[in-house]
Amino acid sequence: MYASADENIYQHFMKCNAYQVVQELKKEGKIRHMGISFHDKADVLEQILKEHPEIEIVQIQFNYMDYESPSVESRKVYEVCRKYEKPVLVMEPVKGGGLVNLPKEAKKVLEALGTGESPATYAIRFAASFDGMFKVLSGMSNMEQMKDNVSAMKHFRSFNEAEYKAVEQVCGILNAMGGIPCTACRYCTDGCPKHIQIPDLFGCYNAKKQFGDWNSDYYYGVHTRSNGKASDCIACGQCEKICPQHLSVIDYLKEVAEIFE
């Protein structure tokens, strides 16, 4: 049995004793296993797994573009799963198809590896190469895609150093495609009077602009549920004074608000 989880949903589940109910159902033999599909920051998952060790498996969004994403935190969330020794189910390994339809420059980087594998295969193999990965779930639209995905796992090879460097280079190319060049240092968030999680919202914006990623809308909701929205900005300017990248944060927040609000 799987239940979706973020900070807000978790608090709701706690109030209605959902975890206790699931444990009783398991004792009665009505369900076999208990797991969660997680959609929030690493510190929230840390709290959930610490308070509920009975959770057996965690499903997370994990791909090479989101690995260091400030809005998704794939690496950090994965590391929490490993800390609590929970098997991982991977969702969005090809980022909703965004890692399949790569720009020419990015495709050339993967083609130069000489394996003849598709961009989708590289994305799936990246996710499956990490310890503790139980399954990698990939959405497929036709027989050709299914055959390609099955082949990636039937003849599975773990990523090597050259391949890790290649996808890192692909990330650099994609990040340069008109997104906001925020490095997520988070200097801007501490003094924000409206508690806007600026790097997280910029991460959602980039995912939306680069991939049309529908999950970015979900994550925007997660990051603004208990904090300020982009439209809450009062243009005080403290963020721009402290930004090491000298970004026009106020103007970028206006663009973010236009897309998500």
C-alpha positions, 0 to 999 in steps of 0.5 A, a space after each residue: 500500500 502506497 500513500 503520497 506524502 509531503 509535509 502538509 499531507 503528513 500532518 493530515 495523516 497524523 491527525 487521522 491516525 492513518 499510519 496506525 490504520 495501515 499497520 492494523 490492516 497489515 496485521 489483518 493480512 489485508 495489505 502486505 507492505 507499507 510505503 510512501 510516494 514522497 514529494 517534498 524536501 529531504 528534511 521532511 522525509 527525515 522526520 517521517 522516516 524517523 517517526 515511522 520506521 514501519 515504512 518499508 519503501 519510499 518512492 521518489 523523483 530521481 533523475 540526473 537533472 533533479 539530482 542537485 535540483 534545489 526544488 526537488 532535492 533528489 540526491 538529498 532525499 535519496 540519501 535520507 532513504 539510504 540512511 534509514 535503509 529504505 529501498 527506493 522506487 524511482 519515478 520520473 527517471 526521464 523527467 516526463 520525457 524531458 531527458 529523451 528529447 534533448 537538444 542537439 548539443 546535449 545529444 552529441 555528448 551522449 553519442 560521443 560515448 559510443 554505446 549507441 544507447 538512446 537518451 532514455 536508456 542513459 537516464 534509466 541506467 543513471 537512476 538504476 545505478 545507485 545502491 538501494 534502487 528497488 525498481 525504476 518506473 518509466 512511463 511509456 507511450 508506444 511499443 518502441 519505447 517499451 522495447 527500449 526501456 526493457 532492453 536498458 534493464 535486461 542488459 543492464 550496466 552500471 554507469 561508469 565515470 565517463 557516463 557520469 561526466 557526460 550527463 553532468 555536461 548534459 545538465 550544464 547544457 540544459 541549465 544554460 537554456 534560458 533558465 534562471 542561473 541561480 546556484 541555490 546558495 540560499 543567501 537570499 532566503 534568510 532575510 526575506 520578509 515574506 519568507 519566499 524560498 527563492 531558489 526553490 521557486 527558481 528551480 520550479 521555473 527552470 524545470 517548467 521552461 526547459 522541459 514543460 515539466 508538469 511536476 514543477 507546478 506540484 512542487 511550486 505548491 509544496 514550496 509556497 504552502 507554508 512560505 511566500 509565493 513569488 507574487 508576495 515579493 514587496 521588492 525590498 531588494 535585500 535579496 539582490 544586495 546579497 546575491 553572489 550572482 547579482 541576479 535581478 531577483 525581483 524581476 525573476 520573481 515576477 516572471 515566476 508568478 506569471 507562470 505559476 500563479 
